[in-house]
C-alpha cells in the first residue's frame, strides 16, 4: 500500500500500487506547483486510488492541449496529485506528499531545458 497526505492531515490518500514510474519535471508549471526548480511525481494507478477528506482543485491545459486537474488541500494548500487527461489511468502524486518518499526513485527528468541553472538535477544520461 502506498499512502500519503497533506501537511495538516485533513486529506489522506492510499493506493494499492504499484508505482508505474517516478520522474522529475522541470516545466514552469511544476516549478510553480513545487515552489522550487522542479516537481517530483510518482504515477500511481487510478484504479483503487482512494482519497479521504475534502480537496480543492484547479484545471490547466497541458502542452498536449489536454487538461490536467491539480488537486490540493484547501486548508494547508499542500499539492497532492494531478489527474492528466493524457494518461487517464494515472494519478500523478506529488512525491513530497507521500508518507515515505524514499520508497520511490525518479528514473528520468522531463523538460530539463526549462530548469533554472541553480536546480540540482542529476546529470543527463547519454545513450
C-alpha positions in Angstrom: 0.0 0.0 0.0 1.3 3.5 -0.9 -0.1 6.2 1.3 0.3 9.9 1.8 -1.5 13.1 2.6 -1.3 16.9 3.1 0.8 18.8 5.7 -2.1 19.5 8.1 -3.6 15.9 7.9 -7.0 16.9 6.6 -6.5 14.9 3.4 -5.2 11.3 3.1 -4.8 9.1 0.1 -3.9 5.5 -0.5 -3.2 3.3 -3.5 -2.6 -0.4 -3.8 0.1 0.4 -6.3 2.4 -0.5 -7.8 4.0 2.8 -8.8 4.3 2.8 -12.6 7.2 5.3 -12.7 8.6 8.3 -11.0 10.1 11.4 -12.6 11.3 14.9 -12.0 9.6 17.6 -14.2 11.2 21.0 -14.7 8.4 22.6 -16.7 7.3 26.0 -15.4 4.0 24.7 -14.2 5.8 22.1 -11.9 8.2 24.8 -10.8 5.3 26.9 -9.7 3.5 24.0 -8.1 6.5 22.9 -6.1 7.9 26.4 -5.3 11.3 25.0 -6.5 13.2 24.2 -9.6 11.2 21.1 -10.5 8.4 18.9 -9.2 8.9 15.2 -8.4 6.0 12.9 -9.2 5.1 9.3 -9.0 2.5 7.7 -11.3 0.0 5.5 -9.4 -2.9 3.7 -11.0 -6.3 5.5 -10.6 -7.9 2.1 -10.1 -8.0 1.6 -6.4 -6.8 5.1 -5.6 -8.8 6.4 -2.6 -9.0 9.8 -1.0 -10.3 10.8 2.4 -11.0 14.4 3.3 -12.1 17.5 1.4 -9.9 18.5 -1.5 -9.8 21.5 -3.8 -8.7 21.5 -7.4 -8.0 23.7 -10.5 -7.5 22.8 -14.1 -4.9 23.8 -16.6 -4.2 22.9 -20.2 -1.2 20.7 -20.7 1.2 21.1 -23.6 -0.7 18.3 -25.5 -3.8 20.5 -25.3 -5.4 18.1 -22.9 -6.2 19.2 -19.4 -4.7 18.4 -16.1 -6.7 18.7 -12.9 -4.4 19.6 -10.0 -5.6 18.6 -6.5 -4.5 20.1 -3.3 -5.6 20.6 0.4 -7.9 23.6 0.8 -6.8 24.1 4.4 -2.9 24.0 4.1 -2.5 24.3 0.3 -0.3 21.2 0.0 -0.2 19.9 -3.6 -1.3 16.3 -3.6 -1.8 14.9 -7.1 -2.7 15.6 -10.7 -5.2 13.9 -12.9 -3.9 14.2 -16.5 -6.4 13.6 -19.4 -3.4 12.4 -21.4 -2.9 9.5 -19.0 -6.4 8.7 -17.7 -5.1 5.6 -15.9 -2.8 7.7 -13.7 -2.8 9.8 -10.6 0.4 11.8 -10.6 1.2 12.1 -6.9 3.5 14.8 -5.6 6.4 12.9 -4.1 6.6 15.2 -1.1 3.1 14.2 -0.1 4.0 10.5 0.3 4.3 9.2 3.8 7.6 7.6 2.7 9.0 9.4 -0.2 12.1 7.2 0.0 10.0 4.3 -1.5 10.2 5.9 -5.0 13.2 6.7 -7.2 12.8 9.1 -10.0 14.1 7.5 -13.2 14.2 10.5 -15.5 13.9 14.2 -15.9 11.5 15.8 -18.3 11.6 19.5 -19.6 15.2 19.7 -18.3 15.8 22.7 -20.6 13.4 24.7 -18.5 15.1 24.1 -15.2 16.7 27.1 -13.6 20.5 27.0 -13.6 20.6 26.6 -9.8 18.4 23.5 -9.7 20.4 20.4 -8.7 19.0 17.9 -11.2 21.1 14.7 -11.9 23.3 14.8 -14.9 21.7 13.9 -18.2 22.4 10.4 -19.2 23.9 9.8 -22.6 22.7 6.8 -24.7 
